[in-house]
Amino acid sequence: MLRSMFSAISGLRAHQTKMDVTGNNIANVNTVGFKGSQTVFEDTLSQVLRTGGAPAEGRGGTNPAQVGLGVKTAGIVTNFGQGATQTTGRSTDFMIEGDGFFVTRAGTEQLYTRAGSFSFDAAGNLVTPNGALLQGWLADANGGINSNGPIVDLRVPYGQIVDPRATTSGVLAGNLPADAADGTLVQTAITMYDDQGNAIPVSYAFTKRAAPATNDWDLVITTPDPTDTTDPIATLTLATTTVTFDDVTSELTGPVVDPGPPPSYGISFTPPAANFPAWTAPVTIDLNGVTQFSGANTVTAPEQDGFELGSLQSFTLGNDGTITGVYSNGLRQAIGQLALASFNNPNGLEKAGSSSFRVGDNSGVAMVGVAGIGGRGVLASGALEMSNVDLAEEFTGLIVAQRGFQANSRVITSSDEILQDLVNLKR
């Protein structure tokens, strides 16, 4: 009877632990990034009443007779399955789709979390609700990111000023109509910038040449002349060339621009210093995207690499964790990248509170890298990963734990009644 009572006591303890775990799961049913846990039981040592025996000549073998001494908690396993997605619309809410953890810094300790609800502090740092600093890599002045370097505190410097950049390259692309009449004029334009960020309107004019050069177009690049104060519509020619196409295939054959891997077609010009003292760098116009087929004119100047003075207005998050700043001058440039960590055994992590984990003895080291690489998931902005607790499963677990506790308590009362009967044998 004493064995049964002590076994039942261990059952009460084990089922109380299961109740504690289940209660914690239910309490965190709406906690962002929370991962539910499950309780695993195992039996304890058994008392051998009779040892087993091997078969012998003329006698069969016997099995051991053992009485179990109760139950114990073998482990509490965390379920790292994906939680449901909740769309928030906040630009600083991030969600990991797949494996991995956000890396944060609390004081000198590095922690890991699935809760992606971040915000800004007074210094522009991205922080968790309890003040831990989100970690990643910051971009250099040109938007380059070295993801092989050490991780640092991530910050988004709203209002940051970006200096203007002079235009050094541009692109022309689209179709010149092959069936156009001789002398047909096709025009497009774009705005370029000098070193001081002054806007300079630039016009491209294609003129269809007459026979026999029916596949050739004269290209003239012009801009208003800022030094001519007498004629407000005076223009200055920056460059002229002839754009040629093959008579049979209509493939672009010229002009060839050097240096560049062949075939590299384009035209270069240097703005005259007398007219543009703050725009002195050579400008190369890429013509590789220009075609000549029968049909409509679609030639445009889709891009150039210069921009005026601007300030950071907002940002977007890419699937690989790259934070791209959107500036008032239209520039879009990387300002940082989130770091994600993965582990060989996430169940070996130790819970550190505030929905965070720290490295445990059996978790393995943190493998920090870029999202979407090395088994790490991808990122989404404007959404949060909710708790993966299944309420139906947890309420079922409550019933199981309650009945298990109740059954073990009945064993104790039954053992007590048997002991009472034994005592009453002698009156």
DAUR-V235733 format. One record per pair of residues at least 6 apart in sequence whose ideal C-beta (glycine too) atoms are under 6 Angstrom apart, sorted by sequence separation. I is the first residue (numbers start at 1). J is the second residue. If there is no record, write none. Layout:
i->{I | I}
j->{J | J}
This chain:
i->{28 | 55 | 121 | 127 | 139 | 228 | 317 | 326 | 351 | 352 | 372 | 54 | 104 | 209 | 245 | 246 | 257 | 273 | 371 | 53 | 118 | 125 | 126 | 137 | 191 | 192 | 271 | 315 | 316 | 324 | 325 | 349 | 350 | 371 | 53 | 208 | 225 | 244 | 257 | 52 | 137 | 191 | 192 | 244 | 315 | 324 | 325 | 350 | 25 | 52 | 101 | 102 | 206 | 207 | 224 | 225 | 257 | 349 | 52 | 190 | 255 | 270 | 314 | 322 | 323 | 348 | 51 | 206 | 222 | 223 | 252 | 312 | 313 | 323 | 189 | 241 | 268 | 269 | 348 | 349 | 50 | 136 | 205 | 222 | 223 | 312 | 313 | 322 | 348 | 21 | 48 | 49 | 118 | 135 | 188 | 268 | 321 | 204 | 221 | 310 | 311 | 321 | 345 | 21 | 48 | 136 | 187 | 221 | 266 | 267 | 310 | 345 | 203 | 266 | 310 | 345 | 46 | 47 | 133 | 134 | 186 | 220 | 266 | 343 | 344 | 18 | 95 | 202 | 266 | 308 | 310 | 343 | 17 | 46 | 94 | 185 | 219 | 265 | 307 | 93 | 200 | 265 | 45 | 93 | 104 | 184 | 218 | 219 | 307 | 43 | 44 | 167 | 341 | 342 | 44 | 92 | 106 | 167 | 182 | 216 | 217 | 241 | 14 | 92 | 341 | 43 | 44 | 104 | 105 | 125 | 126 | 166 | 180 | 182 | 216 | 239 | 166 | 339 | 41 | 104 | 105 | 125 | 215 | 239 | 124 | 238 | 340 | 42 | 103 | 124 | 215 | 124 | 164 | 342 | 40 | 342 | 40 | 340 | 39 | 37 | 38 | 236 | 37 | 176 | 250 | 35 | 36 | 250 | 35 | 35 | 245 | 227 | 320 | 321 | 320 | 320 | 21 | 17 | 14 | 321 | 14 | 319 | 10 | 11 | 319 | 10 | 7 | 7 | 317 | 33 | 33 | 194 | 196 | 32 | 195 | 194 | 32 | 194 | 186 | 188 | 190 | 197 | 188 | 192 | 197 | 166 | 168 | 186 | 188 | 193 | 178 | 190 | 192 | 166 | 168 | 169 | 170 | 171 | 172 | 178 | 179 | 193 | 167 | 173 | 175 | 176 | 178 | 172 | 175 | 177 | 175 | 176 | 174 | 174 | 174 | 172 | 173 | 171 | 171 | 170 | 169 | 167 | 168 | 167 | 166 | 165 | 165 | 164 | 164 | 162 | 161 | 159 | 160 | 158 | 156 | 162 | 154 | 151 | 145 | 143 | 143 | 145 | 139 | 139 | 139 | 138 | 136 | 137 | 136 | 136 | 136 | 135 | 147 | 130 | 112 | 103 | 103 | 100 | 101 | 115 | 111 | 100 | 113 | 99 | 113 | 111 | 112 | 111 | 80 | 117 | 116 | 78 | 114 | 99 | 100 | 100 | 99 | 98 | 97 | 96 | 97 | 97 | 94 | 95 | 94 | 95 | 93 | 95 | 95 | 93 | 89 | 87 | 88 | 85 | 86 | 86 | 83 | 84 | 83 | 83 | 83 | 81 | 33 | 32 | 33 | 36 | 34 | 35 | 36 | 31 | 29 | 28 | 29 | 25 | 26 | 25 | 22 | 22 | 22 | 19 | 18 | 15 | 15 | 15 | 12 | 11 | 8 | 8 | 8 | 4 | 5 | 5 | 4 | 1 | 1 | 1}
j->{34 | 61 | 127 | 133 | 145 | 234 | 323 | 332 | 357 | 358 | 378 | 61 | 111 | 216 | 252 | 253 | 264 | 280 | 378 | 61 | 126 | 133 | 134 | 145 | 199 | 200 | 279 | 323 | 324 | 332 | 333 | 357 | 358 | 379 | 62 | 217 | 234 | 253 | 266 | 62 | 147 | 201 | 202 | 254 | 325 | 334 | 335 | 360 | 36 | 63 | 112 | 113 | 217 | 218 | 235 | 236 | 268 | 360 | 64 | 202 | 267 | 282 | 326 | 334 | 335 | 360 | 64 | 219 | 235 | 236 | 265 | 325 | 326 | 336 | 203 | 255 | 282 | 283 | 362 | 363 | 65 | 151 | 220 | 237 | 238 | 327 | 328 | 337 | 363 | 37 | 64 | 65 | 134 | 151 | 204 | 284 | 337 | 221 | 238 | 327 | 328 | 338 | 362 | 39 | 66 | 154 | 205 | 239 | 284 | 285 | 328 | 363 | 222 | 285 | 329 | 364 | 66 | 67 | 153 | 154 | 206 | 240 | 286 | 363 | 364 | 39 | 116 | 223 | 287 | 329 | 331 | 364 | 39 | 68 | 116 | 207 | 241 | 287 | 329 | 116 | 223 | 288 | 69 | 117 | 128 | 208 | 242 | 243 | 331 | 68 | 69 | 192 | 366 | 367 | 70 | 118 | 132 | 193 | 208 | 242 | 243 | 267 | 41 | 119 | 368 | 71 | 72 | 132 | 133 | 153 | 154 | 194 | 208 | 210 | 244 | 267 | 195 | 368 | 71 | 134 | 135 | 155 | 245 | 269 | 155 | 269 | 371 | 74 | 135 | 156 | 247 | 157 | 197 | 375 | 74 | 376 | 75 | 376 | 76 | 76 | 77 | 275 | 78 | 217 | 292 | 78 | 79 | 293 | 79 | 80 | 292 | 275 | 370 | 371 | 371 | 372 | 76 | 73 | 71 | 379 | 73 | 378 | 70 | 71 | 379 | 71 | 69 | 70 | 381 | 114 | 115 | 276 | 278 | 115 | 278 | 278 | 117 | 279 | 297 | 299 | 301 | 308 | 300 | 304 | 309 | 279 | 281 | 299 | 301 | 306 | 292 | 304 | 306 | 281 | 283 | 284 | 285 | 286 | 287 | 293 | 294 | 308 | 283 | 289 | 291 | 292 | 294 | 290 | 293 | 297 | 298 | 299 | 298 | 299 | 300 | 301 | 302 | 302 | 303 | 304 | 305 | 304 | 305 | 306 | 306 | 306 | 307 | 308 | 309 | 310 | 311 | 311 | 312 | 312 | 315 | 327 | 336 | 339 | 334 | 333 | 334 | 337 | 334 | 335 | 336 | 336 | 336 | 337 | 337 | 338 | 339 | 339 | 370 | 354 | 341 | 339 | 341 | 340 | 341 | 355 | 352 | 342 | 355 | 342 | 356 | 356 | 357 | 358 | 346 | 384 | 384 | 347 | 385 | 375 | 376 | 377 | 377 | 377 | 377 | 377 | 378 | 380 | 379 | 380 | 381 | 383 | 382 | 384 | 385 | 384 | 382 | 383 | 384 | 383 | 384 | 386 | 385 | 386 | 386 | 387 | 388 | 388 | 355 | 384 | 385 | 388 | 387 | 388 | 389 | 387 | 387 | 387 | 389 | 389 | 394 | 394 | 394 | 397 | 398 | 401 | 401 | 401 | 404 | 405 | 408 | 408 | 408 | 411 | 412 | 411 | 412 | 415 | 415 | 415 | 418 | 419}
